[in-house]
Structure formats: C-alpha cells, structure tokens
C-alpha cells in the first residue's frame, strides 16, 4: 500500500515552450510592429490606399482562381453563376485598384454603419441579460461602437481618406505591445525555470 505521505513530483508545465529560449525573435517582431504602427499614424492616407490596393489584389486573385475552377465544372447547373461571381470579384478588384480613394470612402461608410448597428445590437443584448452579473460590459462595448460609428459618419466622406489606415496603425501598435509583453513573460519564465533547475541541482 502506498504511503500517503509520499509526494509525487509532477512535471513542471511550460506554457511558453521553446519561446522561453527564442523570446528575442518575438520581442524584435513586437518592436517592429510598434514602429510600423507609430509611423503609420503619420501616414494614414497612404496606409488606407495600400489597404485598398491589397484588398483589390486579393479580390482579383480570388476571382481568377474561381474562373479557373469554373473550367473544371462542366455539367454543373450553377457554372454560369460561378463564373459571374468570379467576374464580379475581378471587376471589383480592378475598380478598386484604379480608384482606391473612392473605394476607401465607400468602405468607410459601410464601416460606420456597421459600427452603429453592432453598437445598437450589443446594447439590446445587454438590457436583455441585465439581471445577470456583468451585463454592463456588452452595453459599454456597444456604446464604444456607437461612438466610433458616429465619429466616422460625422466626418464622412473625409474620414474615408484616413480612417482605415488609422485602424491599421492602431492595430499594429496594440499587436506589438501585446507580443512585447508575451515575449518578456516568456523570458522571465525561462529565467525562473533555469534558476529553479540550478537550485534543485
């Protein structure tokens, strides 16, 4: 019979895995992302234009691949619709490439409407679960979405020239900071594990 006083040594869980040794690469990527985002704050118009061209390229490539796929769909009753959708993808991509500013303005309008719609829906959700604990978090999130949507639409169409680039720059900065803290946490965990191993030895 096993002695209840005996203690079993459990393996130490390493949540970061090899990142504890290679944290420097993630740290460097985080700094690069923060730098890009910070630079992007000063060139939101250019970022917006680049985002439109990139999105247009994705549409064109997707449309071309769908057209190639349609060639293999002989006998399918919906082949014509398959081809039509592909052509619409390509046409939209070409149009956005030729007129990135107009595309950005149009997309920004949709973005503002989407934020307001999402904000209203989140507020409705919050009041539906109001007796529950933490019901105000969806309401707060909804209010933020409403404010963002209102600001975008209040400055539209001028907001279409910079808002998408601004969002991209902010995302790069937040992405960089989040990975920066993860890299530092992995570095600290690696040091603690190394010190713990030396202490046992």
Rosetta constraint file for C-alpha pairs under 8 A:
AtomPair CA 2 CA 6 HARMONIC 7.68 0.50
AtomPair CA 16 CA 20 HARMONIC 5.97 0.50
AtomPair CA 16 CA 186 HARMONIC 5.97 0.50
AtomPair CA 18 CA 22 HARMONIC 6.30 0.50
AtomPair CA 19 CA 23 HARMONIC 5.04 0.50
AtomPair CA 19 CA 183 HARMONIC 7.67 0.50
AtomPair CA 19 CA 186 HARMONIC 6.20 0.50
AtomPair CA 19 CA 187 HARMONIC 7.97 0.50
AtomPair CA 20 CA 186 HARMONIC 4.72 0.50
AtomPair CA 20 CA 187 HARMONIC 5.35 0.50
AtomPair CA 20 CA 188 HARMONIC 7.94 0.50
AtomPair CA 20 CA 189 HARMONIC 6.62 0.50
AtomPair CA 20 CA 190 HARMONIC 4.81 0.50
AtomPair CA 21 CA 187 HARMONIC 7.34 0.50
AtomPair CA 21 CA 190 HARMONIC 6.85 0.50
AtomPair CA 22 CA 26 HARMONIC 7.50 0.50
AtomPair CA 23 CA 27 HARMONIC 6.13 0.50
AtomPair CA 23 CA 183 HARMONIC 5.07 0.50
AtomPair CA 23 CA 184 HARMONIC 7.33 0.50
AtomPair CA 23 CA 186 HARMONIC 6.27 0.50
AtomPair CA 23 CA 187 HARMONIC 6.04 0.50
AtomPair CA 24 CA 28 HARMONIC 6.08 0.50
AtomPair CA 24 CA 183 HARMONIC 7.11 0.50
AtomPair CA 25 CA 29 HARMONIC 6.22 0.50
AtomPair CA 26 CA 30 HARMONIC 6.06 0.50
AtomPair CA 26 CA 179 HARMONIC 6.72 0.50
AtomPair CA 26 CA 180 HARMONIC 7.20 0.50
AtomPair CA 26 CA 183 HARMONIC 5.83 0.50
AtomPair CA 27 CA 31 HARMONIC 6.33 0.50
AtomPair CA 27 CA 179 HARMONIC 6.98 0.50
AtomPair CA 27 CA 180 HARMONIC 5.37 0.50
AtomPair CA 27 CA 183 HARMONIC 5.39 0.50
AtomPair CA 27 CA 184 HARMONIC 7.45 0.50
AtomPair CA 28 CA 32 HARMONIC 6.18 0.50
AtomPair CA 29 CA 33 HARMONIC 6.10 0.50
AtomPair CA 29 CA 176 HARMONIC 7.34 0.50
AtomPair CA 29 CA 179 HARMONIC 7.96 0.50
AtomPair CA 30 CA 34 HARMONIC 6.22 0.50
AtomPair CA 30 CA 175 HARMONIC 7.34 0.50
AtomPair CA 30 CA 176 HARMONIC 4.07 0.50
AtomPair CA 30 CA 177 HARMONIC 6.38 0.50
AtomPair CA 30 CA 178 HARMONIC 7.77 0.50
AtomPair CA 30 CA 179 HARMONIC 5.41 0.50
AtomPair CA 30 CA 180 HARMONIC 5.14 0.50
AtomPair CA 31 CA 35 HARMONIC 6.08 0.50
AtomPair CA 31 CA 176 HARMONIC 6.20 0.50
AtomPair CA 31 CA 177 HARMONIC 7.86 0.50
AtomPair CA 31 CA 180 HARMONIC 7.16 0.50
AtomPair CA 32 CA 36 HARMONIC 6.11 0.50
AtomPair CA 32 CA 176 HARMONIC 7.38 0.50
AtomPair CA 33 CA 37 HARMONIC 6.10 0.50
AtomPair CA 33 CA 172 HARMONIC 5.44 0.50
AtomPair CA 33 CA 173 HARMONIC 6.20 0.50
AtomPair CA 33 CA 175 HARMONIC 6.98 0.50
AtomPair CA 33 CA 176 HARMONIC 4.82 0.50
AtomPair CA 34 CA 38 HARMONIC 6.04 0.50
AtomPair CA 34 CA 172 HARMONIC 6.12 0.50
AtomPair CA 34 CA 173 HARMONIC 4.44 0.50
AtomPair CA 34 CA 174 HARMONIC 7.53 0.50
AtomPair CA 34 CA 175 HARMONIC 7.61 0.50
AtomPair CA 34 CA 176 HARMONIC 4.88 0.50
AtomPair CA 34 CA 177 HARMONIC 6.82 0.50
AtomPair CA 35 CA 39 HARMONIC 6.13 0.50
AtomPair CA 35 CA 173 HARMONIC 7.58 0.50
AtomPair CA 36 CA 40 HARMONIC 5.92 0.50
AtomPair CA 36 CA 169 HARMONIC 7.35 0.50
AtomPair CA 36 CA 172 HARMONIC 6.90 0.50
AtomPair CA 36 CA 173 HARMONIC 7.64 0.50
AtomPair CA 37 CA 41 HARMONIC 6.35 0.50
AtomPair CA 37 CA 168 HARMONIC 7.45 0.50
AtomPair CA 37 CA 169 HARMONIC 4.17 0.50
AtomPair CA 37 CA 170 HARMONIC 6.19 0.50
AtomPair CA 37 CA 171 HARMONIC 7.38 0.50
AtomPair CA 37 CA 172 HARMONIC 4.79 0.50
AtomPair CA 37 CA 173 HARMONIC 4.89 0.50
AtomPair CA 38 CA 42 HARMONIC 7.29 0.50
AtomPair CA 38 CA 169 HARMONIC 6.72 0.50
AtomPair CA 38 CA 173 HARMONIC 6.74 0.50
AtomPair CA 39 CA 43 HARMONIC 6.91 0.50
AtomPair CA 39 CA 169 HARMONIC 7.88 0.50
AtomPair CA 40 CA 44 HARMONIC 5.79 0.50
AtomPair CA 40 CA 47 HARMONIC 6.72 0.50
AtomPair CA 40 CA 165 HARMONIC 7.30 0.50
AtomPair CA 40 CA 166 HARMONIC 7.38 0.50
AtomPair CA 40 CA 168 HARMONIC 7.88 0.50
AtomPair CA 40 CA 169 HARMONIC 5.07 0.50
AtomPair CA 41 CA 165 HARMONIC 7.84 0.50
AtomPair CA 41 CA 166 HARMONIC 6.19 0.50
AtomPair CA 41 CA 169 HARMONIC 5.74 0.50
AtomPair CA 41 CA 170 HARMONIC 7.65 0.50
AtomPair CA 43 CA 47 HARMONIC 6.33 0.50
AtomPair CA 43 CA 165 HARMONIC 7.69 0.50
AtomPair CA 44 CA 48 HARMONIC 6.03 0.50
AtomPair CA 44 CA 161 HARMONIC 7.90 0.50
AtomPair CA 44 CA 162 HARMONIC 4.98 0.50
AtomPair CA 44 CA 163 HARMONIC 7.24 0.50
AtomPair CA 44 CA 164 HARMONIC 7.54 0.50
AtomPair CA 44 CA 165 HARMONIC 4.33 0.50
AtomPair CA 44 CA 166 HARMONIC 5.28 0.50
AtomPair CA 44 CA 169 HARMONIC 7.51 0.50
AtomPair CA 45 CA 49 HARMONIC 6.30 0.50
AtomPair CA 45 CA 161 HARMONIC 5.57 0.50
AtomPair CA 45 CA 162 HARMONIC 4.67 0.50
AtomPair CA 45 CA 165 HARMONIC 6.17 0.50
AtomPair CA 46 CA 50 HARMONIC 6.14 0.50
AtomPair CA 46 CA 165 HARMONIC 7.22 0.50
AtomPair CA 47 CA 51 HARMONIC 6.02 0.50
AtomPair CA 47 CA 162 HARMONIC 7.86 0.50
AtomPair CA 47 CA 164 HARMONIC 7.57 0.50
AtomPair CA 47 CA 165 HARMONIC 4.50 0.50
AtomPair CA 47 CA 166 HARMONIC 7.80 0.50
AtomPair CA 47 CA 168 HARMONIC 7.53 0.50
AtomPair CA 48 CA 52 HARMONIC 6.31 0.50
AtomPair CA 48 CA 104 HARMONIC 6.96 0.50
AtomPair CA 48 CA 161 HARMONIC 6.83 0.50
AtomPair CA 48 CA 162 HARMONIC 6.01 0.50
AtomPair CA 48 CA 163 HARMONIC 7.36 0.50
AtomPair CA 48 CA 164 HARMONIC 5.27 0.50
AtomPair CA 48 CA 165 HARMONIC 4.17 0.50
AtomPair CA 48 CA 166 HARMONIC 7.82 0.50
AtomPair CA 49 CA 53 HARMONIC 6.32 0.50
AtomPair CA 49 CA 100 HARMONIC 5.80 0.50
AtomPair CA 49 CA 101 HARMONIC 6.53 0.50
AtomPair CA 49 CA 104 HARMONIC 7.37 0.50
AtomPair CA 49 CA 165 HARMONIC 7.85 0.50
AtomPair CA 50 CA 54 HARMONIC 6.05 0.50
AtomPair CA 51 CA 55 HARMONIC 6.06 0.50
AtomPair CA 51 CA 164 HARMONIC 7.76 0.50
AtomPair CA 51 CA 165 HARMONIC 7.39 0.50
AtomPair CA 52 CA 56 HARMONIC 5.99 0.50
AtomPair CA 52 CA 96 HARMONIC 6.64 0.50
AtomPair CA 52 CA 97 HARMONIC 7.31 0.50
AtomPair CA 52 CA 100 HARMONIC 5.61 0.50
AtomPair CA 52 CA 103 HARMONIC 7.06 0.50
AtomPair CA 52 CA 104 HARMONIC 6.53 0.50
AtomPair CA 53 CA 57 HARMONIC 6.14 0.50
AtomPair CA 53 CA 96 HARMONIC 6.74 0.50
AtomPair CA 53 CA 97 HARMONIC 5.38 0.50
AtomPair CA 53 CA 100 HARMONIC 6.54 0.50
AtomPair CA 54 CA 58 HARMONIC 6.38 0.50
AtomPair CA 55 CA 59 HARMONIC 6.35 0.50
AtomPair CA 55 CA 93 HARMONIC 7.50 0.50
AtomPair CA 56 CA 60 HARMONIC 6.25 0.50
AtomPair CA 56 CA 92 HARMONIC 7.18 0.50
AtomPair CA 56 CA 93 HARMONIC 4.02 0.50
AtomPair CA 56 CA 94 HARMONIC 6.72 0.50
AtomPair CA 56 CA 96 HARMONIC 5.61 0.50
AtomPair CA 56 CA 97 HARMONIC 5.90 0.50
AtomPair CA 57 CA 61 HARMONIC 6.10 0.50
AtomPair CA 57 CA 93 HARMONIC 6.20 0.50
AtomPair CA 57 CA 97 HARMONIC 7.74 0.50
AtomPair CA 58 CA 62 HARMONIC 5.95 0.50
AtomPair CA 58 CA 93 HARMONIC 7.55 0.50
AtomPair CA 59 CA 63 HARMONIC 5.97 0.50
AtomPair CA 59 CA 89 HARMONIC 5.33 0.50
AtomPair CA 59 CA 90 HARMONIC 6.08 0.50
AtomPair CA 59 CA 92 HARMONIC 7.16 0.50
AtomPair CA 59 CA 93 HARMONIC 5.10 0.50
AtomPair CA 60 CA 64 HARMONIC 6.11 0.50
AtomPair CA 60 CA 89 HARMONIC 6.11 0.50
AtomPair CA 60 CA 90 HARMONIC 4.42 0.50
AtomPair CA 60 CA 91 HARMONIC 7.66 0.50
AtomPair CA 60 CA 92 HARMONIC 7.82 0.50
AtomPair CA 60 CA 93 HARMONIC 5.10 0.50
AtomPair CA 60 CA 94 HARMONIC 7.04 0.50
AtomPair CA 61 CA 65 HARMONIC 6.23 0.50
AtomPair CA 61 CA 90 HARMONIC 7.64 0.50
AtomPair CA 62 CA 66 HARMONIC 6.15 0.50
AtomPair CA 62 CA 86 HARMONIC 7.54 0.50
AtomPair CA 62 CA 89 HARMONIC 7.15 0.50
AtomPair CA 62 CA 90 HARMONIC 7.80 0.50
AtomPair CA 63 CA 67 HARMONIC 6.18 0.50
AtomPair CA 63 CA 85 HARMONIC 7.66 0.50
AtomPair CA 63 CA 86 HARMONIC 4.28 0.50
AtomPair CA 63 CA 87 HARMONIC 6.32 0.50
AtomPair CA 63 CA 88 HARMONIC 7.60 0.50
AtomPair CA 63 CA 89 HARMONIC 4.98 0.50
AtomPair CA 63 CA 90 HARMONIC 5.12 0.50
AtomPair CA 64 CA 68 HARMONIC 6.28 0.50
AtomPair CA 64 CA 86 HARMONIC 6.79 0.50
AtomPair CA 64 CA 90 HARMONIC 6.97 0.50
AtomPair CA 65 CA 69 HARMONIC 6.12 0.50
AtomPair CA 66 CA 70 HARMONIC 6.14 0.50
AtomPair CA 66 CA 82 HARMONIC 7.44 0.50
AtomPair CA 66 CA 83 HARMONIC 7.28 0.50
AtomPair CA 66 CA 86 HARMONIC 5.52 0.50
AtomPair CA 67 CA 71 HARMONIC 6.71 0.50
AtomPair CA 67 CA 82 HARMONIC 7.74 0.50
AtomPair CA 67 CA 83 HARMONIC 5.82 0.50
AtomPair CA 67 CA 86 HARMONIC 5.75 0.50
AtomPair CA 67 CA 87 HARMONIC 7.60 0.50
AtomPair CA 68 CA 72 HARMONIC 7.30 0.50
AtomPair CA 69 CA 73 HARMONIC 6.84 0.50
AtomPair CA 70 CA 74 HARMONIC 7.58 0.50
AtomPair CA 70 CA 79 HARMONIC 6.26 0.50
AtomPair CA 70 CA 82 HARMONIC 6.50 0.50
AtomPair CA 70 CA 83 HARMONIC 6.21 0.50
AtomPair CA 73 CA 79 HARMONIC 6.32 0.50
AtomPair CA 74 CA 79 HARMONIC 7.15 0.50
AtomPair CA 75 CA 79 HARMONIC 7.74 0.50
AtomPair CA 78 CA 82 HARMONIC 6.17 0.50
AtomPair CA 79 CA 83 HARMONIC 6.18 0.50
AtomPair CA 80 CA 84 HARMONIC 6.13 0.50
AtomPair CA 81 CA 85 HARMONIC 6.11 0.50
AtomPair CA 82 CA 86 HARMONIC 6.36 0.50
AtomPair CA 83 CA 87 HARMONIC 6.17 0.50
AtomPair CA 84 CA 88 HARMONIC 6.18 0.50
AtomPair CA 85 CA 89 HARMONIC 6.25 0.50
AtomPair CA 86 CA 90 HARMONIC 6.33 0.50
AtomPair CA 87 CA 91 HARMONIC 5.96 0.50
AtomPair CA 88 CA 92 HARMONIC 5.94 0.50
AtomPair CA 89 CA 93 HARMONIC 6.11 0.50
AtomPair CA 90 CA 94 HARMONIC 6.12 0.50
AtomPair CA 91 CA 95 HARMONIC 6.08 0.50
AtomPair CA 92 CA 96 HARMONIC 6.08 0.50
AtomPair CA 93 CA 97 HARMONIC 6.16 0.50
AtomPair CA 94 CA 98 HARMONIC 6.26 0.50
AtomPair CA 95 CA 99 HARMONIC 5.92 0.50
AtomPair CA 95 CA 100 HARMONIC 7.89 0.50
AtomPair CA 96 CA 100 HARMONIC 4.93 0.50
AtomPair CA 96 CA 102 HARMONIC 7.82 0.50
AtomPair CA 96 CA 103 HARMONIC 5.66 0.50
AtomPair CA 99 CA 103 HARMONIC 6.29 0.50
AtomPair CA 100 CA 104 HARMONIC 6.06 0.50
AtomPair CA 101 CA 105 HARMONIC 6.25 0.50
AtomPair CA 101 CA 160 HARMONIC 7.73 0.50
AtomPair CA 101 CA 161 HARMONIC 6.69 0.50
AtomPair CA 102 CA 106 HARMONIC 6.22 0.50
AtomPair CA 103 CA 107 HARMONIC 6.04 0.50
AtomPair CA 104 CA 108 HARMONIC 5.94 0.50
AtomPair CA 104 CA 160 HARMONIC 5.47 0.50
AtomPair CA 104 CA 161 HARMONIC 6.66 0.50
AtomPair CA 104 CA 164 HARMONIC 7.56 0.50
AtomPair CA 105 CA 109 HARMONIC 6.39 0.50
AtomPair CA 105 CA 156 HARMONIC 7.75 0.50
AtomPair CA 105 CA 157 HARMONIC 5.93 0.50
AtomPair CA 105 CA 158 HARMONIC 7.71 0.50
AtomPair CA 105 CA 159 HARMONIC 7.40 0.50
AtomPair CA 105 CA 160 HARMONIC 3.95 0.50
AtomPair CA 105 CA 161 HARMONIC 6.45 0.50
AtomPair CA 106 CA 110 HARMONIC 6.59 0.50
AtomPair CA 106 CA 160 HARMONIC 7.30 0.50
AtomPair CA 107 CA 111 HARMONIC 6.10 0.50
AtomPair CA 107 CA 160 HARMONIC 7.51 0.50
AtomPair CA 108 CA 112 HARMONIC 6.14 0.50
AtomPair CA 108 CA 152 HARMONIC 7.52 0.50
AtomPair CA 108 CA 156 HARMONIC 7.87 0.50
AtomPair CA 108 CA 159 HARMONIC 7.22 0.50
AtomPair CA 108 CA 160 HARMONIC 5.10 0.50
AtomPair CA 108 CA 163 HARMONIC 7.19 0.50
AtomPair CA 108 CA 164 HARMONIC 7.17 0.50
AtomPair CA 109 CA 113 HARMONIC 6.34 0.50
AtomPair CA 109 CA 152 HARMONIC 7.70 0.50
AtomPair CA 109 CA 153 HARMONIC 6.74 0.50
AtomPair CA 109 CA 156 HARMONIC 7.06 0.50
AtomPair CA 109 CA 157 HARMONIC 7.60 0.50
AtomPair CA 109 CA 160 HARMONIC 7.38 0.50
AtomPair CA 110 CA 114 HARMONIC 6.01 0.50
AtomPair CA 111 CA 115 HARMONIC 6.21 0.50
AtomPair CA 111 CA 149 HARMONIC 7.41 0.50
AtomPair CA 112 CA 116 HARMONIC 6.38 0.50
AtomPair CA 112 CA 148 HARMONIC 7.39 0.50
AtomPair CA 112 CA 149 HARMONIC 4.27 0.50
AtomPair CA 112 CA 150 HARMONIC 6.93 0.50
AtomPair CA 112 CA 152 HARMONIC 5.46 0.50
AtomPair CA 112 CA 153 HARMONIC 5.69 0.50
AtomPair CA 113 CA 117 HARMONIC 6.13 0.50
AtomPair CA 113 CA 149 HARMONIC 6.40 0.50
AtomPair CA 113 CA 153 HARMONIC 7.71 0.50
AtomPair CA 114 CA 118 HARMONIC 6.00 0.50
AtomPair CA 114 CA 149 HARMONIC 7.38 0.50
AtomPair CA 115 CA 119 HARMONIC 5.99 0.50
AtomPair CA 115 CA 145 HARMONIC 5.13 0.50
AtomPair CA 115 CA 146 HARMONIC 6.09 0.50
AtomPair CA 115 CA 148 HARMONIC 6.73 0.50
AtomPair CA 115 CA 149 HARMONIC 4.75 0.50
AtomPair CA 116 CA 120 HARMONIC 6.26 0.50
AtomPair CA 116 CA 145 HARMONIC 6.14 0.50
AtomPair CA 116 CA 146 HARMONIC 4.67 0.50
AtomPair CA 116 CA 147 HARMONIC 7.82 0.50
AtomPair CA 116 CA 148 HARMONIC 7.78 0.50
AtomPair CA 116 CA 149 HARMONIC 5.01 0.50
AtomPair CA 116 CA 150 HARMONIC 6.96 0.50
AtomPair CA 117 CA 121 HARMONIC 6.28 0.50
AtomPair CA 117 CA 146 HARMONIC 7.83 0.50
AtomPair CA 118 CA 122 HARMONIC 6.09 0.50
AtomPair CA 118 CA 142 HARMONIC 6.83 0.50
AtomPair CA 118 CA 145 HARMONIC 6.80 0.50
AtomPair CA 118 CA 146 HARMONIC 7.78 0.50
AtomPair CA 119 CA 123 HARMONIC 6.21 0.50
AtomPair CA 119 CA 141 HARMONIC 7.19 0.50
AtomPair CA 119 CA 142 HARMONIC 3.78 0.50
AtomPair CA 119 CA 143 HARMONIC 5.97 0.50
AtomPair CA 119 CA 144 HARMONIC 7.28 0.50
AtomPair CA 119 CA 145 HARMONIC 4.82 0.50
AtomPair CA 119 CA 146 HARMONIC 4.94 0.50
AtomPair CA 120 CA 124 HARMONIC 6.27 0.50
AtomPair CA 120 CA 142 HARMONIC 6.34 0.50
AtomPair CA 120 CA 146 HARMONIC 7.19 0.50
AtomPair CA 121 CA 125 HARMONIC 6.19 0.50
AtomPair CA 121 CA 142 HARMONIC 7.41 0.50
AtomPair CA 122 CA 126 HARMONIC 6.14 0.50
AtomPair CA 122 CA 138 HARMONIC 5.56 0.50
AtomPair CA 122 CA 139 HARMONIC 6.08 0.50
AtomPair CA 122 CA 141 HARMONIC 7.16 0.50
AtomPair CA 122 CA 142 HARMONIC 4.90 0.50
AtomPair CA 123 CA 127 HARMONIC 6.41 0.50
AtomPair CA 123 CA 138 HARMONIC 6.46 0.50
AtomPair CA 123 CA 139 HARMONIC 4.67 0.50
AtomPair CA 123 CA 140 HARMONIC 7.95 0.50
AtomPair CA 123 CA 142 HARMONIC 5.38 0.50
AtomPair CA 123 CA 143 HARMONIC 7.36 0.50
AtomPair CA 124 CA 128 HARMONIC 6.20 0.50
AtomPair CA 124 CA 139 HARMONIC 7.96 0.50
AtomPair CA 125 CA 129 HARMONIC 6.47 0.50
AtomPair CA 125 CA 138 HARMONIC 7.06 0.50
AtomPair CA 125 CA 139 HARMONIC 7.76 0.50
AtomPair CA 126 CA 130 HARMONIC 5.82 0.50
AtomPair CA 126 CA 135 HARMONIC 5.31 0.50
AtomPair CA 126 CA 136 HARMONIC 6.21 0.50
AtomPair CA 126 CA 137 HARMONIC 7.53 0.50
AtomPair CA 126 CA 138 HARMONIC 5.31 0.50
AtomPair CA 126 CA 139 HARMONIC 5.22 0.50
AtomPair CA 127 CA 135 HARMONIC 7.33 0.50
AtomPair CA 127 CA 139 HARMONIC 7.73 0.50
AtomPair CA 129 CA 135 HARMONIC 5.96 0.50
AtomPair CA 130 CA 135 HARMONIC 5.08 0.50
AtomPair CA 130 CA 136 HARMONIC 7.39 0.50
AtomPair CA 131 CA 135 HARMONIC 7.13 0.50
AtomPair CA 135 CA 139 HARMONIC 7.15 0.50
AtomPair CA 136 CA 140 HARMONIC 6.04 0.50
AtomPair CA 137 CA 141 HARMONIC 6.13 0.50
AtomPair CA 138 CA 142 HARMONIC 5.94 0.50
AtomPair CA 139 CA 143 HARMONIC 6.15 0.50
AtomPair CA 140 CA 144 HARMONIC 6.31 0.50
AtomPair CA 141 CA 145 HARMONIC 6.30 0.50
AtomPair CA 142 CA 146 HARMONIC 6.14 0.50
AtomPair CA 143 CA 147 HARMONIC 6.13 0.50
AtomPair CA 144 CA 148 HARMONIC 6.17 0.50
AtomPair CA 145 CA 149 HARMONIC 6.02 0.50
AtomPair CA 146 CA 150 HARMONIC 5.93 0.50
AtomPair CA 147 CA 151 HARMONIC 6.08 0.50
AtomPair CA 148 CA 152 HARMONIC 6.18 0.50
AtomPair CA 149 CA 153 HARMONIC 6.18 0.50
AtomPair CA 150 CA 154 HARMONIC 5.85 0.50
AtomPair CA 151 CA 155 HARMONIC 6.38 0.50
AtomPair CA 152 CA 156 HARMONIC 6.08 0.50
AtomPair CA 152 CA 159 HARMONIC 6.03 0.50
AtomPair CA 152 CA 163 HARMONIC 7.62 0.50
AtomPair CA 153 CA 157 HARMONIC 7.71 0.50
AtomPair CA 153 CA 159 HARMONIC 7.71 0.50
AtomPair CA 155 CA 159 HARMONIC 5.28 0.50
AtomPair CA 156 CA 160 HARMONIC 6.34 0.50
AtomPair CA 157 CA 161 HARMONIC 7.60 0.50
AtomPair CA 158 CA 162 HARMONIC 7.75 0.50
AtomPair CA 159 CA 163 HARMONIC 5.47 0.50
AtomPair CA 160 CA 164 HARMONIC 7.22 0.50
AtomPair CA 162 CA 166 HARMONIC 6.03 0.50
AtomPair CA 163 CA 167 HARMONIC 6.20 0.50
AtomPair CA 164 CA 168 HARMONIC 6.27 0.50
AtomPair CA 165 CA 169 HARMONIC 6.15 0.50
AtomPair CA 166 CA 170 HARMONIC 6.16 0.50
AtomPair CA 167 CA 171 HARMONIC 6.04 0.50
AtomPair CA 168 CA 172 HARMONIC 6.18 0.50
AtomPair CA 169 CA 173 HARMONIC 6.33 0.50
AtomPair CA 170 CA 174 HARMONIC 6.20 0.50
AtomPair CA 171 CA 175 HARMONIC 5.84 0.50
AtomPair CA 172 CA 176 HARMONIC 6.00 0.50
AtomPair CA 173 CA 177 HARMONIC 6.26 0.50
AtomPair CA 174 CA 178 HARMONIC 6.12 0.50
AtomPair CA 175 CA 179 HARMONIC 6.30 0.50
AtomPair CA 176 CA 180 HARMONIC 5.99 0.50
AtomPair CA 177 CA 181 HARMONIC 6.35 0.50
AtomPair CA 178 CA 182 HARMONIC 6.38 0.50
AtomPair CA 179 CA 183 HARMONIC 6.02 0.50
AtomPair CA 180 CA 184 HARMONIC 6.29 0.50
AtomPair CA 181 CA 185 HARMONIC 6.03 0.50
AtomPair CA 182 CA 186 HARMONIC 6.13 0.50
AtomPair CA 183 CA 187 HARMONIC 6.19 0.50
AtomPair CA 184 CA 188 HARMONIC 6.17 0.50
AtomPair CA 185 CA 189 HARMONIC 6.08 0.50
AtomPair CA 186 CA 190 HARMONIC 6.10 0.50
AtomPair CA 187 CA 191 HARMONIC 6.30 0.50
AtomPair CA 188 CA 192 HARMONIC 6.19 0.50
AtomPair CA 189 CA 193 HARMONIC 6.11 0.50
AtomPair CA 190 CA 194 HARMONIC 6.11 0.50
AtomPair CA 191 CA 195 HARMONIC 6.09 0.50
AtomPair CA 192 CA 196 HARMONIC 5.95 0.50
AtomPair CA 193 CA 197 HARMONIC 6.10 0.50
AtomPair CA 194 CA 198 HARMONIC 6.26 0.50
AtomPair CA 195 CA 199 HARMONIC 6.11 0.50
AtomPair CA 196 CA 200 HARMONIC 6.28 0.50
AtomPair CA 197 CA 201 HARMONIC 6.19 0.50
